Amino acid sequence: MYAADQKFLKTFSYCVKHATSGKRLTALANAVNTVWNYANEISARSSERGKIWATKKQLRALT
C-alpha cells in the first residue's frame, strides 16, 4: 500500500463551558440541519423527474 492511498481522519474534541455558547451551537446546528434537509428534498425531487439530478451549482443557487 502506498502512502498516497491512505486516508487520515482527524477528530477534534471541544469543551463548552458557557451557557451562551451551547445555545449558539444549538442554533447553528439547527440551521445546518435545515439546509441539509432542503438539499436532500431538492435532490429527491430532481431524481423523481428523471436521470439528471440537480447539480452542485443549482443547489448552491437554491440555498
MINU-367608 format. One line per field, with one value per atom (N, C-alpha, C, O): residue number from 1; residue in one letter; atom name; x, y, z. Coordinates in Angstrom, 1 decimal, decimal comma. Layout:
BEGIN
resi: (NUM	...);
resn: (A	...);
name: (CA	...);
c1: (X	...);
c2: (Y	...);
c3: (Z	...);
END
This chain:
BEGIN
resi: (1	1	1	1	2	2	2	2	3	3	3	3	4	4	4	4	5	5	5	5	6	6	6	6	7	7	7	7	8	8	8	8	9	9	9	9	10	10	10	10	11	11	11	11	12	12	12	12	13	13	13	13	14	14	14	14	15	15	15	15	16	16	16	16	17	17	17	17	18	18	18	18	19	19	19	19	20	20	20	20	21	21	21	21	22	22	22	22	23	23	23	23	24	24	24	24	25	25	25	25	26	26	26	26	27	27	27	27	28	28	28	28	29	29	29	29	30	30	30	30	31	31	31	31	32	32	32	32	33	33	33	33	34	34	34	34	35	35	35	35	36	36	36	36	37	37	37	37	38	38	38	38	39	39	39	39	40	40	40	40	41	41	41	41	42	42	42	42	43	43	43	43	44	44	44	44	45	45	45	45	46	46	46	46	47	47	47	47	48	48	48	48	49	49	49	49	50	50	50	50	51	51	51	51	52	52	52	52	53	53	53	53	54	54	54	54	55	55	55	55	56	56	56	56	57	57	57	57	58	58	58	58	59	59	59	59	60	60	60	60	61	61	61	61	62	62	62	62	63	63	63	63);
resn: (M	M	M	M	Y	Y	Y	Y	A	A	A	A	A	A	A	A	D	D	D	D	Q	Q	Q	Q	K	K	K	K	F	F	F	F	L	L	L	L	K	K	K	K	T	T	T	T	F	F	F	F	S	S	S	S	Y	Y	Y	Y	C	C	C	C	V	V	V	V	K	K	K	K	H	H	H	H	A	A	A	A	T	T	T	T	S	S	S	S	G	G	G	G	K	K	K	K	R	R	R	R	L	L	L	L	T	T	T	T	A	A	A	A	L	L	L	L	A	A	A	A	N	N	N	N	A	A	A	A	V	V	V	V	N	N	N	N	T	T	T	T	V	V	V	V	W	W	W	W	N	N	N	N	Y	Y	Y	Y	A	A	A	A	N	N	N	N	E	E	E	E	I	I	I	I	S	S	S	S	A	A	A	A	R	R	R	R	S	S	S	S	S	S	S	S	E	E	E	E	R	R	R	R	G	G	G	G	K	K	K	K	I	I	I	I	W	W	W	W	A	A	A	A	T	T	T	T	K	K	K	K	K	K	K	K	Q	Q	Q	Q	L	L	L	L	R	R	R	R	A	A	A	A	L	L	L	L	T	T	T	T);
name: (N	CA	C	O	N	CA	C	O	N	CA	C	O	N	CA	C	O	N	CA	C	O	N	CA	C	O	N	CA	C	O	N	CA	C	O	N	CA	C	O	N	CA	C	O	N	CA	C	O	N	CA	C	O	N	CA	C	O	N	CA	C	O	N	CA	C	O	N	CA	C	O	N	CA	C	O	N	CA	C	O	N	CA	C	O	N	CA	C	O	N	CA	C	O	N	CA	C	O	N	CA	C	O	N	CA	C	O	N	CA	C	O	N	CA	C	O	N	CA	C	O	N	CA	C	O	N	CA	C	O	N	CA	C	O	N	CA	C	O	N	CA	C	O	N	CA	C	O	N	CA	C	O	N	CA	C	O	N	CA	C	O	N	CA	C	O	N	CA	C	O	N	CA	C	O	N	CA	C	O	N	CA	C	O	N	CA	C	O	N	CA	C	O	N	CA	C	O	N	CA	C	O	N	CA	C	O	N	CA	C	O	N	CA	C	O	N	CA	C	O	N	CA	C	O	N	CA	C	O	N	CA	C	O	N	CA	C	O	N	CA	C	O	N	CA	C	O	N	CA	C	O	N	CA	C	O	N	CA	C	O	N	CA	C	O	N	CA	C	O	N	CA	C	O	N	CA	C	O	N	CA	C	O);
c1: (0,8	0,0	0,9	1,9	0,6	1,3	0,8	-0,4	1,6	1,3	0,2	-0,7	0,1	-0,9	-2,3	-3,3	-2,3	-3,6	-4,3	-5,5	-3,5	-4,0	-4,8	-4,4	-5,9	-6,7	-6,6	-6,7	-6,5	-6,4	-7,7	-8,2	-8,1	-9,3	-8,8	-8,3	-9,1	-8,7	-9,9	-10,8	-10,0	-11,2	-10,8	-9,8	-11,6	-11,4	-12,5	-13,6	-12,1	-13,0	-12,9	-11,9	-14,1	-14,2	-15,0	-16,0	-14,7	-15,5	-16,2	-15,5	-17,5	-18,3	-18,7	-19,5	-18,2	-18,4	-19,5	-20,2	-19,6	-20,6	-21,9	-22,1	-23,0	-24,3	-24,7	-25,4	-24,2	-24,5	-23,8	-24,4	-22,7	-22,0	-22,9	-23,0	-23,4	-24,3	-25,5	-25,9	-26,1	-27,3	-26,9	-27,7	-25,8	-25,3	-25,0	-25,4	-24,4	-24,0	-25,3	-25,4	-26,3	-27,6	-28,3	-28,8	-28,2	-28,8	-28,1	-28,8	-26,8	-26,1	-26,3	-26,4	-26,4	-26,7	-28,1	-28,3	-29,1	-30,4	-30,4	-31,1	-29,6	-29,5	-28,9	-29,3	-27,8	-27,2	-28,1	-28,2	-28,9	-29,8	-30,9	-31,4	-31,4	-32,4	-31,9	-32,6	-30,7	-30,1	-29,9	-30,2	-29,4	-29,2	-30,5	-30,5	-31,5	-32,8	-33,4	-34,0	-33,2	-33,7	-32,9	-33,5	-31,6	-30,8	-31,2	-31,3	-31,5	-32,0	-33,3	-33,6	-34,2	-35,5	-35,4	-36,1	-34,6	-34,4	-33,8	-34,2	-32,8	-32,2	-33,2	-33,2	-34,1	-35,1	-36,1	-36,5	-36,5	-37,4	-36,8	-37,5	-35,6	-34,9	-34,7	-34,7	-34,5	-34,4	-35,7	-35,7	-36,8	-38,1	-38,4	-39,1	-37,9	-38,1	-37,4	-37,9	-36,3	-35,5	-34,1	-33,9	-33,3	-32,0	-31,0	-30,0	-31,3	-30,5	-30,8	-31,9	-29,8	-30,0	-29,6	-29,0	-30,0	-29,6	-28,1	-27,5	-27,5	-26,1	-25,7	-26,5	-24,4	-23,9	-24,2	-24,5	-24,0	-24,3	-25,8	-26,1	-26,7	-28,1	-28,5	-29,2	-27,9	-28,2	-27,6	-28,3	-26,5	-25,9	-26,8	-27,0	-27,3	-28,2	-29,5	-30,0	-30,0	-31,3	-31,1	-32,1	-29,9	-29,7	-29,2	-28,9);
c2: (-1,2	0,0	1,2	1,3	2,2	3,4	4,4	4,4	5,4	6,4	7,3	7,8	7,5	8,3	7,7	8,4	6,4	5,7	5,7	5,4	6,1	6,1	7,4	8,5	7,3	8,4	8,6	7,6	9,8	10,0	10,8	11,7	10,5	11,2	11,9	11,2	13,1	13,9	14,2	14,8	13,9	14,2	15,3	15,2	16,3	17,3	17,2	16,8	17,5	17,5	18,9	19,4	19,4	20,7	20,6	19,8	21,4	21,5	22,9	23,9	22,9	24,1	24,4	23,6	25,5	25,7	26,8	26,8	27,7	28,8	28,5	27,8	28,9	28,6	29,2	28,6	30,4	31,1	30,3	30,4	29,7	29,0	27,8	27,5	27,1	26,0	26,4	25,6	27,5	28,0	28,3	28,1	29,0	29,4	28,2	28,1	27,2	26,0	25,2	24,6	25,2	24,5	25,3	24,6	26,6	27,4	27,1	27,0	27,1	26,8	25,4	25,1	24,4	23,0	22,9	22,2	23,7	23,7	24,3	23,8	25,3	25,9	25,0	24,9	24,3	23,3	22,2	21,8	21,7	20,6	21,1	20,3	22,3	22,8	22,9	22,4	23,4	23,4	22,0	21,7	21,1	19,7	19,0	18,4	19,2	18,6	19,2	18,5	20,5	21,2	20,6	20,3	20,5	19,9	18,5	18,1	17,7	16,3	16,3	15,5	17,2	17,3	17,7	17,1	18,6	19,0	17,9	17,6	17,2	16,0	14,9	14,3	14,7	13,6	14,0	13,2	15,3	15,8	15,7	15,3	16,1	16,0	14,6	14,3	13,6	12,3	11,6	10,7	12,2	11,7	12,1	11,4	13,2	13,8	13,0	12,9	12,4	11,7	11,3	11,3	11,0	10,5	11,7	11,5	12,9	14,0	14,6	15,1	14,6	15,2	16,6	17,1	17,3	18,7	18,8	18,0	19,8	19,9	20,7	21,3	20,7	21,5	23,0	23,7	23,5	24,9	25,2	26,3	24,3	24,6	24,5	25,4	23,6	23,5	24,8	25,3	25,2	26,4	27,6	28,5	27,7	28,9	28,8	29,9	27,6	27,5	27,8	28,2	27,5	27,7	29,1	29,5);
c3: (0,0	0,0	0,0	0,7	-0,8	-0,9	0,1	0,5	0,5	1,4	0,8	1,6	-0,5	-1,1	-1,1	-1,2	-0,9	-0,9	0,5	0,6	1,5	2,9	3,1	2,7	3,9	4,2	5,8	6,5	6,2	7,7	8,1	7,4	9,3	9,9	11,2	12,0	11,3	12,5	13,2	12,7	14,5	15,3	16,4	17,1	16,5	17,5	18,6	18,3	19,8	20,9	21,6	21,9	21,9	22,5	23,7	23,8	24,7	26,0	26,0	25,9	26,0	26,1	27,5	28,1	28,1	29,5	29,7	30,7	28,8	28,9	28,4	27,4	29,1	28,7	27,4	26,6	27,1	25,8	24,7	23,6	24,9	23,8	23,3	22,1	24,3	24,0	23,2	22,3	23,6	22,8	21,4	20,5	21,3	19,9	19,0	17,9	19,6	18,9	18,5	17,4	19,3	19,0	17,9	17,0	17,9	16,8	15,5	14,5	15,5	14,3	13,8	12,6	14,7	14,3	13,7	12,7	14,2	13,6	12,2	11,3	12,0	10,7	9,7	8,5	10,1	9,2	8,8	7,7	9,8	9,5	8,6	7,7	8,7	7,8	6,4	5,4	6,2	4,8	4,3	3,1	5,1	4,7	4,3	3,2	5,0	4,7	3,4	2,6	3,2	2,0	0,8	-0,3	0,9	-0,2	-0,5	-1,7	0,5	0,3	-0,4	-1,3	0,0	-0,7	-2,1	-3,0	-2,4	-3,8	-4,7	-5,8	-4,1	-4,8	-5,0	-6,1	-4,1	-4,2	-5,3	-6,1	-5,3	-6,4	-7,8	-8,7	-7,9	-9,2	-9,7	-10,9	-8,7	-9,1	-9,6	-10,4	-9,1	-9,5	-10,9	-11,6	-11,4	-12,7	-13,8	-14,9	-13,4	-14,4	-14,0	-12,8	-14,9	-14,6	-14,2	-13,5	-14,6	-14,4	-13,0	-12,8	-12,1	-10,8	-10,8	-11,7	-9,7	-9,5	-9,4	-8,7	-10,1	-10,0	-8,7	-8,1	-8,4	-7,3	-7,5	-6,5	-8,7	-9,0	-8,7	-8,2	-9,1	-8,9	-7,4	-7,0	-6,7	-5,3	-4,6	-3,6	-5,0	-4,4	-4,6	-3,7	-5,8	-6,2	-5,4	-5,0	-5,1	-4,4	-2,9	-2,3	-2,4	-0,9	-0,7	0,4);
END
